[in-house]
Amino acid sequence: MRLPRIAILTGLLKRPYGSLSAGQRTRVSLAKAVLNEPDVLLLDEPTASLDPDVGDRMRTYLERYQHRTGCTMLLASHHMGEVERMCDDVIMLRAGVVVDQGSPRALIERYGRGTMEEVFLDVARGRADARLAGHCRRGEHARELAGTRRRE
């Protein structure tokens, strides 16, 4: 089996895992996750410990990987730009209960906001419009956001 060609792994392959920084470990963990080209890729905060440049490179890699392999990705993230960029469908959860669901565009339009960040903050801070009462309850906080990208 060959390691995936991820340019951002340069210089890490010969170092002991325990000597790597959190961001370097994240990069190595992603390489391990895609090694066998799984049909489903579960990603929990895949870029949380990465600087903006490396995070963007990682998102680009994941998008290309998904298009090349057709895998389904399930992404849990609090990085709303990442969710907006990478997810076809977003599921907002509160204490394990679905609060709202839809495409990033549909959620942005439903909440009358400009970005997923603004949607998340409205839900988290109980500022959701009364017309959304069926989708979220005032005063409760959104705890997680999960998104998916389906096979094409």
Backbone as a chain_set.jsonl record, in Angstrom:
{"seq": "MRLPRIAILTGLLKRPYGSLSAGQRTRVSLAKAVLNEPDVLLLDEPTASLDPDVGDRMRTYLERYQHRTGCTMLLASHHMGEVERMCDDVIMLRAGVVVDQGSPRALIERYGRGTMEEVFLDVARGRADARLAGHCRRGEHARELAGTRRRE", "coords": {"N": [[0.825, -1.169, 0.0], [0.493, 2.233, -0.801], [1.362, 5.406, 0.549], [-0.827, 8.211, 0.503], [-0.366, 10.856, -1.835], [0.275, 13.635, -0.455], [1.203, 16.798, -0.404], [1.641, 18.302, 1.878], [2.622, 16.572, 3.732], [5.276, 16.423, 3.561], [8.435, 15.96, 4.913], [7.531, 14.86, 7.29], [7.279, 12.107, 7.425], [9.446, 10.57, 8.331], [9.733, 11.121, 10.949], [9.283, 10.485, 14.467], [5.993, 9.792, 15.611], [5.202, 10.806, 18.106], [6.76, 13.079, 18.363], [5.639, 14.999, 16.828], [3.814, 18.041, 16.144], [0.47, 19.184, 17.09], [-0.894, 19.999, 14.763], [0.673, 18.777, 12.792], [0.244, 16.111, 13.448], [-2.458, 15.953, 12.835], [-2.357, 16.17, 10.044], [-0.953, 13.805, 9.38], [-2.771, 11.935, 10.384], [-4.95, 12.314, 8.661], [-3.829, 11.394, 6.267], [-3.518, 8.687, 6.94], [-6.218, 8.029, 7.208], [-7.228, 8.122, 4.597], [-5.795, 6.237, 3.283], [-6.644, 3.593, 2.518], [-8.593, 4.208, 0.721], [-11.464, 4.617, 1.568], [-15.058, 4.023, 1.329], [-16.675, 5.62, 2.827], [-15.882, 8.481, 4.616], [-15.151, 9.583, 7.742], [-14.939, 12.556, 9.378], [-13.799, 14.411, 12.002], [-13.688, 17.557, 13.016], [-11.587, 18.218, 11.068], [-9.667, 20.181, 10.384], [-9.064, 21.652, 12.601], [-6.713, 22.078, 14.155], [-4.972, 23.306, 12.469], [-3.068, 25.825, 10.725], [-4.377, 28.68, 8.865], [-3.449, 28.562, 6.128], [-2.484, 25.884, 5.752], [-4.802, 24.563, 6.518], [-6.561, 25.354, 4.459], [-5.285, 24.11, 2.307], [-5.643, 21.461, 3.081], [-8.457, 21.22, 3.008], [-8.819, 21.622, 0.253], [-7.456, 19.364, -0.687], [-9.127, 17.343, 0.388], [-11.547, 17.893, -0.964], [-10.795, 17.378, -3.638], [-10.039, 14.712, -3.371], [-12.53, 13.567, -2.698], [-13.985, 14.061, -5.058], [-12.443, 12.576, -6.858], [-12.574, 9.922, -5.871], [-15.232, 9.516, -5.235], [-16.195, 9.097, -2.702], [-18.265, 9.204, 0.254], [-18.429, 11.828, 2.532], [-18.559, 12.481, 5.939], [-18.733, 15.143, 7.954], [-17.834, 16.682, 10.908], [-17.879, 19.788, 12.308], [-16.978, 22.985, 13.66], [-16.194, 25.046, 12.24], [-17.446, 27.242, 10.271], [-16.998, 28.295, 7.698], [-15.667, 26.201, 6.508], [-17.671, 24.248, 6.579], [-19.587, 25.461, 4.947], [-18.198, 25.533, 2.549], [-17.551, 22.817, 2.033], [-19.745, 21.075, 2.363], [-22.674, 19.443, 1.21], [-25.055, 18.964, 2.431], [-26.304, 19.987, 5.541], [-26.521, 19.261, 8.951], [-27.8, 20.397, 11.83], [-27.193, 19.962, 15.215], [-28.389, 19.628, 18.575], [-27.63, 18.691, 21.696], [-27.62, 16.074, 20.732], [-29.922, 15.993, 19.241], [-31.608, 16.633, 16.216], [-31.748, 19.871, 15.064], [-32.013, 21.524, 12.866], [-31.89, 21.263, 9.27], [-30.45, 21.16, 6.032], [-29.242, 22.371, 2.834], [-26.224, 24.353, 2.79], [-26.773, 26.804, 1.463], [-29.618, 26.828, 1.499], [-30.12, 26.946, 4.284], [-28.909, 29.378, 4.937], [-30.522, 31.127, 3.463], [-33.035, 30.536, 4.652], [-32.692, 31.502, 7.252], [-32.235, 34.084, 6.705], [-29.676, 35.184, 6.483], [-26.166, 35.939, 5.754], [-24.06, 34.141, 5.806], [-23.005, 30.826, 6.856], [-21.817, 30.975, 9.321], [-23.139, 33.157, 10.537], [-25.73, 32.058, 10.645], [-25.298, 29.897, 12.402], [-24.526, 31.288, 14.732], [-26.897, 32.73, 15.258], [-28.658, 30.605, 15.874], [-27.269, 29.386, 18.009], [-27.268, 31.434, 19.891], [-29.882, 31.855, 20.415], [-31.298, 33.591, 18.783], [-32.945, 33.049, 16.708], [-35.385, 33.6, 14.237], [-38.914, 33.959, 14.848], [-40.43, 32.61, 12.986], [-39.038, 30.344, 12.557], [-39.534, 28.6, 14.56], [-40.205, 25.892, 14.607], [-37.879, 24.753, 13.836], [-35.799, 25.45, 15.563], [-35.352, 26.094, 19.054], [-35.876, 28.867, 21.107], [-33.348, 30.196, 23.219], [-31.987, 27.805, 23.66], [-28.921, 26.111, 22.944], [-27.024, 25.568, 20.028], [-25.027, 22.826, 19.719], [-23.441, 21.212, 18.113], [-22.346, 20.796, 14.732], [-22.93, 19.094, 11.888], [-21.95, 17.894, 8.748], [-22.486, 16.679, 5.422], [-21.11, 15.257, 2.492], [-22.144, 13.935, -0.39], [-21.752, 10.974, -2.429], [-21.003, 11.371, -5.855]], "CA": [[0.0, 0.0, 0.0], [1.244, 3.479, -0.893], [0.807, 6.573, 1.233], [-1.356, 9.203, -0.425], [0.545, 11.965, -2.147], [-0.185, 14.893, 0.121], [2.41, 17.617, -0.33], [1.858, 18.842, 3.221], [3.252, 15.552, 4.57], [6.711, 16.536, 3.345], [9.257, 16.12, 6.101], [6.931, 14.266, 8.489], [7.215, 10.654, 7.36], [10.551, 9.901, 9.011], [9.788, 11.586, 12.336], [8.403, 9.736, 15.379], [4.687, 10.422, 15.762], [5.171, 11.522, 19.377], [7.491, 14.341, 18.28], [4.918, 15.903, 15.927], [2.882, 19.005, 16.734], [-0.937, 18.817, 16.887], [-1.212, 20.186, 13.349], [1.362, 17.729, 12.033], [-0.474, 14.859, 13.718], [-3.7, 16.014, 12.061], [-2.018, 15.867, 8.652], [-0.627, 12.376, 9.293], [-4.021, 11.192, 10.604], [-5.726, 12.357, 7.42], [-3.19, 10.484, 5.317], [-3.885, 7.332, 7.355], [-7.65, 7.823, 6.984], [-7.536, 7.925, 3.176], [-4.863, 5.249, 2.753], [-7.343, 2.471, 1.872], [-9.67, 4.789, -0.083], [-12.749, 4.128, 2.083], [-16.286, 4.514, 0.699], [-17.183, 6.656, 3.724], [-14.808, 9.102, 5.372], [-15.673, 10.303, 8.906], [-13.969, 13.592, 9.721], [-14.191, 15.189, 13.177], [-12.867, 18.765, 13.089], [-10.36, 17.828, 10.361], [-8.671, 21.249, 10.227], [-9.094, 22.468, 13.828], [-5.391, 22.417, 14.693], [-4.122, 23.733, 11.364], [-3.09, 27.251, 10.411], [-5.278, 28.91, 7.732], [-2.887, 28.108, 4.854], [-2.494, 24.421, 5.714], [-6.21, 24.174, 6.559], [-7.095, 25.516, 3.106], [-4.702, 23.036, 1.479], [-6.286, 20.215, 3.496], [-9.815, 21.241, 2.447], [-8.679, 21.408, -1.193], [-7.129, 17.95, -0.861], [-10.329, 16.541, 0.663], [-12.499, 18.095, -2.068], [-10.276, 16.64, -4.808], [-10.132, 13.291, -3.028], [-13.933, 13.169, -2.793], [-14.363, 14.034, -6.469], [-11.716, 11.493, -7.528], [-12.978, 8.587, -5.416], [-16.682, 9.419, -5.075], [-16.541, 8.702, -1.338], [-19.148, 10.054, 1.043], [-17.73, 12.382, 3.687], [-19.354, 12.998, 7.056], [-17.853, 16.127, 8.549], [-18.285, 17.391, 12.106], [-17.007, 20.952, 12.376], [-17.491, 24.258, 14.132], [-15.624, 26.007, 11.304], [-18.57, 27.414, 9.353], [-16.499, 28.459, 6.336], [-15.385, 24.839, 6.059], [-18.972, 23.609, 6.353], [-20.196, 26.1, 3.78], [-17.407, 25.165, 1.369], [-17.393, 21.388, 1.773], [-20.908, 20.231, 2.626], [-23.887, 19.539, 0.397], [-26.173, 18.913, 3.368], [-25.867, 20.331, 6.893], [-27.423, 18.847, 10.013], [-27.459, 21.092, 13.076], [-27.593, 19.14, 16.356], [-28.324, 20.178, 19.928], [-27.746, 17.575, 22.643], [-27.9, 14.865, 19.982], [-31.21, 16.109, 18.565], [-31.535, 17.464, 15.028], [-32.399, 21.162, 15.234], [-32.337, 21.99, 11.523], [-31.161, 20.546, 8.237], [-30.594, 21.653, 4.673], [-27.978, 22.761, 2.203], [-25.772, 25.63, 3.342], [-27.516, 27.894, 0.822], [-31.002, 26.829, 1.999], [-30.111, 27.411, 5.669], [-28.598, 30.81, 4.906], [-31.738, 31.806, 3.0], [-34.097, 30.343, 5.642], [-32.432, 32.357, 8.408], [-32.061, 35.449, 6.242], [-28.319, 35.595, 6.826], [-25.223, 35.947, 4.649], [-23.098, 33.042, 5.917], [-23.324, 29.779, 7.834], [-21.361, 31.482, 10.621], [-24.236, 33.956, 11.08], [-26.817, 31.127, 10.96], [-24.918, 29.171, 13.61], [-24.585, 32.208, 15.871], [-28.311, 32.986, 15.551], [-29.214, 29.427, 16.547], [-26.568, 29.193, 19.285], [-27.584, 32.511, 20.829], [-31.33, 31.962, 20.58], [-31.809, 34.739, 18.036], [-33.65, 32.574, 15.518], [-36.659, 34.258, 13.969], [-40.079, 33.198, 15.315], [-40.927, 31.737, 11.902], [-38.244, 29.123, 12.573], [-39.803, 27.939, 15.843], [-40.194, 24.445, 14.414], [-36.527, 24.295, 13.538], [-34.939, 25.628, 16.73], [-36.058, 26.679, 20.192], [-35.22, 30.022, 21.718], [-32.655, 30.006, 24.488], [-31.158, 26.617, 23.67], [-27.7, 26.353, 22.19], [-26.564, 24.557, 19.076], [-23.775, 22.288, 20.256], [-22.627, 20.582, 17.089], [-22.801, 20.948, 13.371], [-22.393, 18.011, 11.089], [-22.289, 18.055, 7.339], [-22.157, 15.542, 4.589], [-20.942, 15.412, 1.059], [-22.544, 12.638, -0.941], [-21.122, 10.488, -3.642], [-21.558, 11.96, -7.077]], "C": [[0.881, 1.248, 0.0], [0.572, 4.588, -0.103], [0.275, 7.545, 0.197], [-0.344, 10.321, -0.65], [-0.074, 13.265, -1.645], [1.065, 15.729, 0.363], [2.692, 18.101, 1.09], [2.378, 17.792, 4.205], [4.775, 15.609, 4.47], [7.439, 16.78, 4.661], [8.715, 15.456, 7.356], [7.073, 12.753, 8.547], [8.327, 9.938, 8.118], [10.688, 10.317, 10.467], [8.884, 10.727, 13.211], [7.108, 10.515, 15.604], [4.62, 11.273, 17.025], [5.894, 12.857, 19.355], [6.779, 15.373, 17.404], [4.014, 16.859, 16.699], [1.449, 18.531, 16.469], [-1.325, 18.94, 15.418], [-0.563, 19.123, 12.478], [0.686, 16.385, 12.236], [-1.79, 14.811, 12.936], [-3.421, 15.645, 10.611], [-1.708, 14.39, 8.457], [-1.897, 11.538, 9.466], [-4.893, 11.207, 9.364], [-5.143, 11.401, 6.387], [-3.533, 9.033, 5.651], [-5.347, 7.028, 7.032], [-7.968, 7.52, 5.524], [-6.683, 6.836, 2.533], [-5.554, 4.126, 1.985], [-8.515, 2.916, 1.004], [-11.046, 4.271, 0.356], [-13.927, 4.72, 1.31], [-16.898, 5.644, 1.507], [-16.003, 7.175, 4.546], [-15.442, 9.931, 6.485], [-14.608, 11.284, 9.386], [-14.496, 14.432, 10.878], [-13.22, 16.353, 13.312], [-11.529, 18.556, 12.356], [-9.3, 18.921, 10.222], [-8.537, 22.11, 11.477], [-7.714, 22.906, 14.303], [-4.43, 22.929, 13.618], [-4.182, 25.25, 11.168], [-3.93, 27.457, 9.155], [-4.748, 28.402, 6.393], [-2.955, 26.585, 4.734], [-3.937, 23.903, 5.754], [-6.849, 24.27, 5.186], [-6.56, 24.433, 2.184], [-5.36, 21.691, 1.802], [-7.706, 20.134, 2.935], [-9.781, 20.997, 0.945], [-8.366, 19.948, -1.475], [-8.376, 17.083, -0.668], [-11.369, 16.683, -0.449], [-12.062, 17.31, -3.301], [-10.37, 15.135, -4.584], [-11.567, 12.792, -3.197], [-14.375, 13.086, -4.255], [-13.7, 12.89, -7.212], [-12.263, 10.123, -7.158], [-14.485, 8.409, -5.334], [-17.103, 9.013, -3.675], [-17.545, 9.684, -0.719], [-18.353, 10.538, 2.245], [-18.752, 12.87, 4.701], [-18.405, 13.867, 7.86], [-18.508, 16.745, 9.776], [-17.333, 18.562, 12.284], [-17.738, 22.145, 12.962], [-16.935, 25.385, 13.262], [-16.639, 26.183, 10.174], [-18.147, 27.666, 7.913], [-16.205, 27.107, 5.714], [-16.681, 24.111, 5.722], [-19.602, 24.153, 5.08], [-19.496, 25.656, 2.491], [-17.529, 23.683, 1.021], [-18.655, 20.546, 1.851], [-22.069, 20.513, 1.678], [-25.119, 19.619, 1.283], [-25.626, 19.159, 4.765], [-26.945, 19.895, 7.872], [-26.952, 19.538, 11.284], [-28.041, 20.28, 14.221], [-27.502, 19.934, 17.651], [-28.58, 19.006, 20.866], [-28.174, 16.297, 21.922], [-29.208, 14.88, 19.219], [-31.055, 17.041, 17.362], [-32.373, 18.72, 15.246], [-32.838, 21.715, 13.881], [-31.471, 21.235, 10.528], [-31.438, 21.181, 6.89], [-29.236, 21.94, 4.072], [-27.51, 24.061, 2.859], [-26.567, 26.805, 2.761], [-28.933, 27.98, 1.367], [-31.07, 27.346, 3.437], [-29.845, 28.909, 5.739], [-29.836, 31.598, 4.478], [-32.856, 31.718, 4.041], [-33.94, 31.289, 6.824], [-32.221, 33.82, 8.003], [-30.692, 36.015, 6.559], [-27.421, 35.518, 5.593], [-24.259, 34.769, 4.635], [-23.606, 31.994, 6.908], [-22.872, 30.197, 9.229], [-22.485, 32.279, 11.293], [-25.43, 33.082, 11.46], [-26.511, 30.423, 12.281], [-25.016, 30.063, 14.838], [-26.022, 32.541, 16.241], [-28.918, 31.826, 16.33], [-28.589, 29.268, 17.929], [-26.975, 30.222, 20.332], [-29.077, 32.754, 20.99], [-31.945, 33.129, 19.845], [-32.581, 34.322, 16.788], [-35.007, 33.264, 15.425], [-37.825, 33.366, 14.408], [-40.604, 32.264, 14.235], [-40.162, 30.415, 11.839], [-38.491, 28.306, 13.829], [-39.789, 26.426, 15.712], [-38.816, 23.882, 14.176], [-35.577, 24.456, 14.711], [-35.728, 26.332, 17.819], [-35.239, 27.79, 20.797], [-34.537, 29.646, 23.032], [-31.806, 28.75, 24.565], [-29.957, 26.876, 22.77], [-27.404, 25.212, 21.241], [-25.2, 24.085, 19.569], [-22.866, 21.732, 19.166], [-23.181, 20.919, 15.731], [-22.135, 19.827, 12.587], [-22.802, 18.259, 9.655], [-21.878, 16.826, 6.561], [-21.905, 16.005, 3.164], [-21.185, 14.028, 0.488], [-21.726, 12.263, -2.153], [-21.783, 11.144, -4.834], [-21.866, 10.883, -8.074]], "O": [[1.884, 1.312, 0.71], [-0.655, 4.693, -0.092], [0.861, 7.689, -0.876], [0.427, 10.674, 0.242], [-0.854, 13.907, -2.349], [1.882, 15.408, 1.226], [3.849, 18.289, 1.465], [2.555, 18.09, 5.386], [5.476, 14.92, 5.212], [7.1, 17.689, 5.419], [9.376, 15.485, 8.395], [6.992, 12.174, 9.63], [8.147, 8.786, 8.51], [11.636, 9.923, 11.145], [7.83, 10.282, 12.757], [7.122, 11.735, 15.765], [4.036, 12.357, 17.006], [5.672, 13.69, 20.233], [7.261, 16.496, 17.254], [3.511, 16.525, 17.772], [1.239, 17.585, 15.71], [-2.014, 18.069, 14.886], [-1.178, 18.626, 11.534], [0.568, 15.602, 11.294], [-2.186, 13.758, 12.437], [-4.18, 14.882, 10.013], [-2.148, 13.786, 7.479], [-2.077, 10.539, 8.769], [-5.519, 10.197, 9.046], [-5.881, 10.683, 5.713], [-3.807, 8.236, 4.754], [-5.681, 5.912, 6.632], [-8.88, 6.745, 5.239], [-6.844, 6.549, 1.347], [-5.094, 3.746, 0.908], [-9.338, 2.094, 0.599], [-11.713, 3.566, -0.4], [-13.808, 5.788, 0.709], [-17.559, 6.523, 0.955], [-15.227, 6.396, 5.1], [-16.185, 10.874, 6.211], [-13.505, 10.881, 9.755], [-15.527, 15.091, 10.748], [-12.062, 16.16, 13.681], [-10.464, 18.701, 12.956], [-8.138, 18.609, 9.964], [-7.953, 23.192, 11.417], [-7.571, 24.018, 14.811], [-3.219, 22.978, 13.834], [-5.213, 25.878, 11.412], [-4.179, 26.49, 8.434], [-5.517, 27.863, 5.597], [-3.431, 26.061, 3.728], [-4.256, 22.914, 5.095], [-7.595, 23.377, 4.783], [-7.304, 23.894, 1.365], [-5.603, 20.882, 0.907], [-8.112, 19.084, 2.437], [-10.609, 20.256, 0.415], [-8.935, 19.354, -2.39], [-8.645, 16.191, -1.473], [-12.002, 15.7, -0.833], [-12.882, 16.649, -3.936], [-10.732, 14.381, -5.487], [-11.795, 11.726, -3.769], [-15.064, 12.143, -4.643], [-14.31, 12.289, -8.097], [-12.403, 9.256, -8.02], [-14.976, 7.281, -5.359], [-18.252, 8.622, -3.47], [-17.644, 10.84, -1.131], [-17.677, 9.748, 2.904], [-19.693, 13.584, 4.356], [-17.398, 13.389, 8.383], [-19.616, 17.274, 9.69], [-16.122, 18.369, 12.398], [-18.947, 22.303, 12.79], [-17.19, 26.558, 13.534], [-16.689, 25.382, 9.241], [-18.869, 27.288, 6.99], [-16.465, 26.892, 4.53], [-16.772, 23.436, 4.697], [-20.09, 23.395, 4.241], [-20.145, 25.433, 1.469], [-17.601, 23.328, -0.155], [-18.632, 19.388, 1.434], [-22.396, 21.664, 1.388], [-26.108, 20.263, 0.932], [-24.594, 18.599, 5.135], [-28.132, 20.131, 7.652], [-25.842, 19.295, 11.759], [-29.226, 19.945, 14.216], [-26.643, 20.804, 17.8], [-29.65, 18.398, 20.82], [-28.99, 15.531, 22.434], [-29.573, 13.876, 18.606], [-30.448, 18.106, 17.47], [-33.558, 18.641, 15.571], [-33.911, 22.306, 13.766], [-30.454, 20.644, 10.89], [-32.535, 21.68, 6.641], [-28.206, 21.77, 4.724], [-28.323, 24.792, 3.424], [-26.984, 27.698, 3.499], [-29.414, 29.073, 1.67], [-31.98, 28.103, 3.777], [-30.483, 29.624, 6.512], [-30.154, 32.626, 5.075], [-33.548, 32.704, 4.29], [-34.925, 31.817, 7.34], [-32.05, 34.687, 8.86], [-30.563, 37.199, 6.87], [-27.853, 35.087, 4.524], [-23.702, 34.429, 3.591], [-24.52, 32.252, 7.692], [-23.491, 29.805, 10.218], [-22.75, 32.097, 12.482], [-26.075, 33.328, 12.479], [-27.36, 30.361, 13.171], [-25.532, 29.641, 15.872], [-26.342, 32.629, 17.426], [-29.611, 32.035, 17.327], [-29.297, 29.04, 18.91], [-27.021, 29.916, 21.523], [-29.494, 33.728, 21.616], [-33.006, 33.614, 20.237], [-32.841, 35.146, 15.912], [-35.68, 33.477, 16.433], [-37.722, 32.141, 14.341], [-41.174, 31.22, 14.553], [-40.58, 29.481, 11.156], [-37.716, 27.398, 14.128], [-39.385, 25.741, 16.652], [-38.599, 22.676, 14.298], [-34.636, 23.675, 14.846], [-36.664, 27.08, 17.534], [-34.029, 27.651, 20.977], [-35.072, 28.887, 23.839], [-30.972, 28.638, 25.463], [-29.991, 27.773, 21.927], [-27.517, 24.039, 21.6], [-24.314, 24.906, 19.807], [-21.643, 21.782, 19.296], [-24.349, 21.283, 15.594], [-20.917, 19.654, 12.634], [-23.886, 18.78, 9.389], [-21.033, 16.043, 6.993], [-22.434, 17.021, 2.714], [-20.505, 13.068, 0.848], [-21.102, 13.1, -2.805], [-22.979, 11.436, -4.818], [-22.342, 11.176, -9.171]]}, "num_chains": 1, "name": "protein.A"}
